[in-house]
Every structure is written in C-alpha cells, then in structure tokens.
Amino acid sequence: MNDDTRRAPRREVADQVPVTDMMAEAVIGRLGNVSETGMLMICSVPMTPEALYQFRFAIQGPQGQPVQVDVGAHLLWNEHSNAPGQSWAGFRFLTLSREHREQLRAWIAEESSAV
C-alpha cells in the first residue's frame, strides 16, 4: 500500500534533468521529483522565498525524444541540503499548458506502470 498522501502521482527523477530559469536564461538546478501540479528541485543558486518563476525542463517523449516543458511556478519552501551550495525547493505549478500537462502525465504514468 502506498502511504503517500499527495494528491497527484509523482515521478522520482534519477537522471540529471536540468531546470532552466527562463528569466535568468540559466540552469539553476535539477529535478528531484515532479508531478503535474509541482516539483521538487535541487537548486544550485539561492531562491527567493514566495517568488514566482518561469522554468523549462525536458522529459522523454513517447518515441524517446526530448520534450521541453515550460511551467510557471511558485516557491513554496526551501531548505539547505547537506551538499555545499545546494538547497531543496518545493514548487507549485501555476501555469502549465494542456499539451505539456498531458505529456507530463504520460511520462509520470510510464514510471508507475514499469514498477
């Protein structure tokens, strides 16, 4: 039985999936896990509490091709990690196109069906 009380299924991301801050035009971290409603990111730059961000990251599409996903996100929490210069941050998605939401949902379901 799964004791996870979160509303949306999420996918743990074992690969190095860089996350780009679209406003800064720079990679600022990598995905830790993601759902269609938010994500955990391992950040390599300081994050501003309660700030809004525009992010882009790539997931694997149905034929194995990279699919760029753009999201508007709100920083919910941030805490230092054990690694120097890094922190964990939890984001809630505010904007996500229907197309990207469907692709993300399918990608997350892929992992669930492989278990």
N, C-alpha and C positions, 0 to 999 in steps of 0.2 A: 504494500500500500504506500502511496506517495503522501508524505506529510506536508508537502509544500502548500502553503495557504495563499499563494499569489494567484491572482485572477487569470492571467494569461500564461500559457505554457512558454517556457524559455529554453534557449539553446545555449549550452556551455560552449565557449569558443576556444578550442585548444590551439588552433593555428594563430599565427601572428596576423591579425586583421587590423591594419592601421586605421585610425579615425582622424579625419581632417576637419579642422575648424575652418569653415568656408569664409568667414570674415577675416581671419588672420592669414588665410591661404597657407596653412602649415599643419603638419601632422602633430597632434598634441597628445596622443595616447593610442591605446589599442583596446579592442573589445574584450571584455571578460565573459559576459553573457548578454543575451538580447532576447526580447520578446517583441510582440507587435505594439506594445504600449510603453516600452522603455528599455534601458540598457544599463549595465554596469561597465564602467570603463576604468582601465588602469592608466592614469594620467601621468604624463612626464613634464607637465607645466602646471603652475598654480591655477586653480579655478576660483572664480568669483562666486561667493555664496548667493543663492537665489537668482543667479543670472540666467539669461536666455541665450541659447547658442544655435547656430546652424552647422550641422555636421554632415559629412559624407563618409561612407564606408562601403566596401564591396563584399558581396556574398556570392556564393557559387550558384549560377543559374541552372535550369533543368538540363542543359546539354554540357554542363561543366564550365561554361563561360562566366567571366566575372560580370556581376550586375551591380551597378552603382546605386546605392540607396541614399537619398537625401532626407534628413529629418530636421525639424525644429524641435529643440529640447530645452527643458527647464531643469537646472541643477537642484536636486532635492537634498542631497547630503554629500559630504566629502570628508574623508579622514586619511591620515597618513598611513602609508604601508610600511612594512619592515625594510623595504628597499630604499636606499637613499635617493632623494629627488623624485620619488613617485608617491602617488596617492590613489585611493579608491574613490570613485564618484558614482553616485546613482542619479540617473536622469529619467524624467518622464517625457515621452514624446508629445509634443503639442501639435505638430503638423507632420503628416506622412501621406503622400499621395495614395490613392486607391491602388494603383498599379504596384507601387513599392510595398504597400501593406500586404497585397496578395502574394508577391514574390517572397517577402519575409516570412509570411505564414507558411508557405510551402517549404521553405528552407528549414524552418523550425520543425515542421512535421516530419521531414526527412529523417532527422536525428531520432525522433521519437519512434518511428517505425523500424529503425535499424536496431533498436535495443531488444 
